[in-house]
Amino acid sequence: MEAALWYVLTGTRGGRNRVRLLRAVAERPRNANQLAEDLDLDYKTVRHHLDVLMENGVVENSGEEYGAVYLPTEQVRQHWETVEDIFEQVDDD
């Protein structure tokens, strides 16, 4: 999981936006529309990055497709120290 976190959040284009999304849903679960508004990102951009995060087991959704809220997976919570290291690195860049 640690390698996947580093890759998805720092090793690819869009990693910075995925970090922002992960931070936001860790703070408070939200749906894609709320995330787009709160982070001032295009809705389609948010959906794309959420799909990438879901495919890699970083976030999961709860609820119906449109209104589904996103939150970090239990596996990510178990590796939260790594996530915080990644947040620090991204903040320093």
N, C-alpha and C positions, 0 to 999 in steps of 0.2 A: 504494500500500500504506500509506503514512503516514496518509493521510486515513482509510482503513478502520480502522487501529489506533486512532486518536484517537476515532473514532465508537464502535467496539465496546467499547473499554475505558473511555471517559469520557463519551460522549455519550448513553448509554442507561441505563435502570434496570438494575441488575444488573452494571454495569461493575466495581464494586469486587470482586465475587465472581469475575468473569472475570480481573481482574488477579491475584487470589490463585491462581487455577488456572494461569494462564500462568507465574507465578513458580515454582509447585511443579513443573510439568512441565519447566521450563527447568533447574531444579536437578537433577531426576532423573525420567526417564519413569516414569509410573505409570498404572494402570488406574483406571476410574471409582470402583470400590469403595475402593481405596487413597486416592484423592483425598478421597472423602467422609469417611473416617476421619481422615485427616491434617489436614483443614481443618475438621473438625467441622461438616459440611454434610450435608443430606439427600441421599441418593443420586439422587433424581429431580431435585433442583436442580442437582446436578453434571452429570447427563446433559444437561439442558436447556442449560446454559451451554457444555458441550463441543460440543454440536450447533451453537450459534451461532458459536463460535470456528472450528469446522470449515467451516461454510458461508461464512465470511469469509476462509478461507485462513490463519488464525492458527495453528492446530494441525492435526496429522494423526495418524491412528492407525496402529498397526502390530500385526498379529495378528488373531485371531478376535474376533468381535463382543463377546462377554462379557468375555473376558480381554484385549482390546486395550489396549495401552499408548499413551498420548498424549505427543506431543512437539511443540515448535515447528516450524513449516515452515521450509524453507531460506530462503524469501522473507522471513519474519519475522527470521530470524537476520541477514540482510543489512541489515535496518533496526533492529538491536538498539539503536542509540543513541536512536532515537525511543522504543522500548519503555522504556528506562531513564528518559527524560524523563517519560514517562507515569507510571512507578512513582513518581518523585519528586513529581509533582503530586498523585497520589492519597495519598501518605504525608503531604503537607502539609495536605490537607483535613481 
